Amino acid sequence: MSNMRYYNPLYTRKWTKIFVPMSTFFTQLGTQLGFQTNTTKDDSTASLPNEYSTKSSYVNGSSSSSSSLSTLFSTLTSPFRPRYKTFISYKKHPNGIIKQDNNHLIYHQLDIHRINDENNNEKNNNTNQNSITINIPTNYSNDLLINTDNKYSNFLSLKENILWIILASFLYFLWFIFIAGISIVHILIYLILLVSFIISEPTRRLALAVLIYLTYLLLYDALHLIPNYTVSSIHIEDIYLIEKKLFGIVKNGHMMTLNEYFQENHIPFLDVFTGICYLNWIPIPIAYSLYLYRYKSKRDYMDFAFTFLLTNIVGFVIYYIVPAAPPWYVELYGFEFNIKVPGNPAGFIHFDQITGLKVFSSMYSKNANVFAAIPSLHAAYPLITVLYGSLSKKLWLHITFVLFTLSIWFSAVYSRHHYVIDVLAGGMCAITAYILYRLLSRIPTINRLIVAYSKLI
């Protein structure tokens, strides 16, 4: 930015307060009415290069009022524009408004400020005078051209990435059709991502950002390709006995697990409350990560999303190391291994009965592998929001995440989908992934990849 100072003896303090706002008003009024801006050829209004600034001072009586007035009213000294409409694009600028018409002529409304120059005048042994500072912005032409060609940017970006789009689409449908199995959900996800990539630059960046969660979906759907019970032996009775020993309670002289206690003593209010909490085990963490993406920084979002992905990877590995049956399996089938057991809503059946909605009945009927109780990823996801809750800088939100996590943990045990052991294992899974990601992100190569990815989103 360069500054040009014009000292004018006619601008005393009293009259400056009147004429400067009036000049600005008439300048804007002339622009709105259609007067075209032409710079006068007077030396006082000659354009200067942006690389340096020129200070011109005039003492009393050495210049006429037309020199300064021509500067203030230069936008009005032009013929009237024709009546036909022209396309004008506007771009906000810190020092005024930049306009561009079809002929690519640039008009810039100068931001004029009046300052009191008494101190400077005293140093120069001059009388009290007022001066006007005209701020001239630099290097706005490139931004203006980018703004003008913005309507072509989406088309150009689509044209440049069309091969990548075709390749990604081919691999996506190849995976789900011939390997993992495709459903209407997968088709809807693909269409949403494709439209988001095409529609605009912000949605394109968002589509690239959510690819982290798409990777999680690909891994989750791939679990049924190699069932975990074909890799390791199923743990049913031993997990039940350990749970009863560590967290069992005594009722009427009989030792039972908390799951068995809640089976006999369920409350309608808790049936509805725990059902609502359980339905938000994924939506709230993902919504919070999108909040970080929108209102904080892309790096905060990536830290959260990659920790989420790494939590799932750690959890999936444990699924294959320790395949375990949930509490409701023991209630229905005892300790015998039955490979054909379908999913079951367990305690959430009361939620469906009270609300009249078959949410959990429909959800768990599609669960292909019931021997994945350890660790409880239902308990892991909300804990990630607690680990990254401080990024919001809002204490109330951080406290809410803590309460939400405890509610999910209680719901998992109350609904008889997980033992307390499963919940604690899920919490440790999230903490392990959090620490592991912190260590990995410090590796220079991985950190450079994260930084490069953050620039894309």
N, C-alpha and C positions, 0 to 999 in steps of 0.2 A: 504494500500500500504506500502511496506517495501523497504528500500533503503540499498544497499550494496555499499560501497566505496572501490575502488581499487586504490592504489597509486603506480604508476610505474615511476621509474626514467628515463626510456627511452622515456617517452612521454613529451618531452619539448614542448613549445608552438608552435614552428615551425613545428615539425614533427607531432604533434597531429592534426593540421589542415589538414594534408595530409592523415594520416593513418586511422583516425576514419571514415571519409566519405568513404574511399576506403573499409574498412572492412564492413561497412554497405552495400555497393554496392555488394561486393562479396557474402555476406550472402544472400541477396535477389536473386542474380543471381543463386547461388547454389540451392536455394529453387525452383526457376522456372524451372531449368534444371532437377530436380528430385532427388536431393540428400536428403537422409533421415537424420533427425536430431537425434543425439544421444548425450546425455550429457556425457562428459568425467568424469573419476573417479578422476581427480585431485582435491586436496583439494580446490584449488582456484575457481573451478567451481562447487563445490558440491551444490546441491539444499538446500535451507534453508526453514524452516517453514514460513508461511505467518504471523504468529502472532507477530513476532518480527523482528528486523533488526540487521544485523551484520556489523560492520565496521572493515575492515582489512587494515592496513597501513603497507607499506614496505618502509624502508629507502633506500638510494642509495646503490646499490651493494648487497643488502640482498636477492634479488630474480632475477631469470632469466627472459628474455623477453618472454619465452614460457608460463609463468603463465598467463600473461595478454592476449597474443595473442591467447591462447587456449580458453579464454573466448569469445573473439571477433569472432573467426572462429570455434566455437564449432559445428555449424550447417553443416560444411563441412567435418567433420571427420566421415564419414560413407560410407558404400558401396553404389553402384549405385542401384537405384530402378529398378524393372522390367518394361518392356515396355507396359504392358497392362494398360488400363485406369481404374482408380478408381474414385469413387464418392467422392468429397471433398466439404464440405460446409464451407463457410467463414462467419465470424462474426467480424465486426469492433469493436475494443477495443481502449480506449484512449491511451494505452501504446503499441500498436503494432497490429499484426494480429494473430488471433487464428485459427488454422486449425484442422480438424478432418478427419480421413480416415475411411475406413470400419471396421477396427479393434478397433475403438474408441481410437486411440492413439492421444494425444494432443501435438501439437507443438506450441510453443509460441515464436515469434520473439521479443526479448527484445528491448526496446527503450533505447538507450544509448546516454547520453548527456555528453559533456565535460564541466567542470566548472573550473574556476580559483580559486585556494585555497590559494592565497597569504595571505589573512587575517588570515586564520586558521593556516597557517604555521608560521606566525609571532608570534602568541600566543603560539605556541608549540616550539618556538625558532628553527625552522627548516628552511632550505633553500627553495627558491621558487620552488614549484612543481605544477604539474597539476594533477587533479584527474578525474575519470570517474564515473558518477553516473548511476547505472543500476536500473531502476524502475521495480519492479515486482508487477503486479496486483494481487489482492486478490479476491477470491470467484467468479471466472468466470466460473467455471465448471457447475454450475447449469444453468446459462444463455445459455451455449453452448449446454447442453442437451435439453433445451427447444427449441432452434433453430433447433436442429437436428430432434426433433419429431414434428416440426410444421406442417408437411404434414399430421400427424395423428390427429391433434387437432380438425380440422373441423369435421372429422368423429366421434370422441369421443363426441364432443359437440352435434352433431346431434343425436347421439344415446341416450345421457342423456336427451335430451329435446324432444324426439319424442312424448311422451305422451302429453306434453304441446302443441306441434304443432298440434296434432290431435284434442285436445280439443278446442283450439282457432279456428281452421278451422271449426269445427262443429258449434260452436257458431256464427261464422262470417256468414256462409251460412244460418244458421237457422234464423238469424236476417233479412238478406236481402231477402231471398226467401219467407219466410212465414209472415214477419212483415212489413219491410220497403219497400220491392220491390227491385229486383236485376236488374242490367243492365250490359252492357259490361264493363263499367268503373269500377264497383266494382270487376269484375273478373280480370281485368288487374292490379288493385291495389293489389289484393291478390297474384297474381303470382309474381309481382315485389318484394313484401315483403318476400315471401317465398324463392325466389331465392337469395335475398340479405341475408337472414338469414343463408342460407346453404353455400354460395360460399366462404366466408372468415370471419375472426374475425372482421376486420374493417367494412365490410358491415353488419355484424350481429349487431354490436353496433349501426350503423346508422338506421337499421330497427327497433330496439327497441326505438330509439330516436324519430322517426316519428310516433310512436304510439299515441303521444299526438295529432297530427293533424288527425289521424284516428278517435280518439274519437270525434273530432269536426264533422267529416263527418257523424258519426253514429247519433249524436244529430241532425244535420241538416236534415238528411233524415227521422228522426222520427217526425218532425214537422207536417207532413201531417196526421199523425195518429189521432191527435186531433186538428183540425183546430182552429185557434185563434178566428175566428168569432163565434164559438160555445160556447166560454167561456165568452167573453165580447162583448158589442155592438160596431159596426163599427163607427169610427169617419171619417166623410167626409166633411160636410159643416163647422163644427166648426173649424177644422184645417185650412181649406181654408180661413175663415174669419180672424183668428188670424194671419195667414201668411200675408194677404193683409194689415192688420192694422200695423204690426210691420215692414215689409220689402217691402211693396208695393211701386210702383212708379207711377207717374202721367204722362200720355201721351195723348195729345189732350183733356185735361180736364177729362180724364177717369182714375180711379184708377185700377191698375192691378198688379198682382204678377210678380216677375222676370221670372217665368216660362212662363207666357203668353207673356211677352215681347220678350223672346228669341224664342218663337214659331213664332212670326211675323218677327223677325230680326235675322235670323241665317246666318252664314258666312261659306262657304265651308271649309276654312282653320280650323276654330274652330270645324266644324263637324268631320274632320279627327283627329285633335289634341285631342279633348276630347274623341273620340272613342279609340285612342291608350292608353290614360291614364287610361281609365276605364277598359281596358282589363288587366291591370297590377295591379289591386287593391289587388289581392291575391299573384300572382307570386313574386313581389318584396319583400313584407314582409317575405314570406317564404324563399326566396333566401338569404335575409339578416340574418335570423336566422341560416341557414346552414353555412353562412360565420362565424358567431359567433361559431358554433359548430366545424368548421374546424380550424380556425385561432386564436380563443380566448380561451374560456374555456367552458367546458360542463355546468357549472353552469350558465354562461351568456346565453347560448342557452336555458336552461330550464326555466330561468326567463322570457325570451321572449316568448317561446312557451306556458308556463302556463298562462302568461298574455293574450296571444292571445285566449287561450281556455276559460279563465274566462270572457273575453270581449264578446265572443259569448254567454256564459251562461246568462250573465246580459242582453244582447240584446234580447235573446229568451224569457226571463221572461217579458221584456217590451212589446214584441210582443203580449203576451196574456193579458197584462194589458190594453194596449192602441192599439188595432187594428186600423190601419189608412190606408186610400186609398192614392195612389200617385197622383201627379198633373195631369198626363195624364188621369187618370180615370175621373176626373171632366170634362176634355175637351171632352171626348167621351160619357160619360154616365150621366153627371150632378151629382146631389146629391142623386140619387136613388141607393139603395143597390141592386146589382145584383151578386148573388153567383156564377153564371156560367161564369163570365168574365175571358177570358184567359189572359195570359201575353202579353205585348206589348213592342216593342223596343222603342216606343216614338221618341224622337229626334235622336236617333242613327240609325233610318232608313235612314237618309241622309248619314251616314258613309257607310252603305251597298250599297246604290245607287252609291256613288262616287267611291268606291273601287271595286264594282262588287262582293263583298263577302257578303254572307248572314250569317254573324257571329252573329250579335245581333238578327236577325229575328229568327234564329234557337235556340239561347240561351233562349230568353224570351218566346218562344212558349212552352217550357217545364216547365215554372214556374207555379207551382200548386196553390200557394197562393199569390195573388197580394196585400193583405191587411197587408203588413208588411213593411210599409214605415218608421215607427218610432220605433227604431232609425235607422239611415242609417249606416249599418256596412261597406258600401263602404267608408264612411268617417272615421270610427273607425280604420280599419286596418292600413292605412298609418300613422296614428297618433302614433301607437305603435312603428313604426320605428323611429319616432322623439323622443319618450320618452326613447328609448334605443340606440339612435344614438351615444351618447357619448361613448359607449362601444367600438366603432371602433377606437377611438383615432384619427380620421381623420376629420378635420373641413370641408373639401370640401364635404365629404359624408354626414355629418350631415346637411349642408346647402341644399344639393340635396334632402334629405328626407323632409325638410321643404317645398321646392318648389313643390315636388311631392305631398305632402299632400294638399297644396293649389290648385293644379291643379285638383286633384280628387274631392275636394269640389266644385270647379267651374263646373266641368263636370257633377256632380250629379244634380246641379240646371239647367245648360244649357240644359241638355238632357231631362228635365222635369220628371225625375224619383224621385226627392226628393225636398221638400221645404227647405228653409234655416233652418227652425225649425228642420227638420229631420237631417240635417247635424250637427247642433250644438248638438243635442241629441246624435248623434253618437260619436262626440268628447268627450262629457261628459261620455259616456259609457266606452270609452277606458281609460280615466283618472280615473274613479271610479274603474275599474278592476285593473289598475296599483297600486293604493293606497291599495285596498283590498288585492291584492296578497302580497304586501310588509308587511302588517300587519299579514296575515296568515303565511307567511314564517318565522316569528319570533317566532311562537309557537314551543316549543322544539320538540314535537312529529312530527309535520308536517315537520320541518326542518330536522329531522333525516330521514324521508321518502324521502325527496328531495335529501339528500346526498347519501342515499343508491341507489336511482335510477340513480344518476349521475355516480356512479361506474359501473353500468351496461352498460352505453352508452359511 
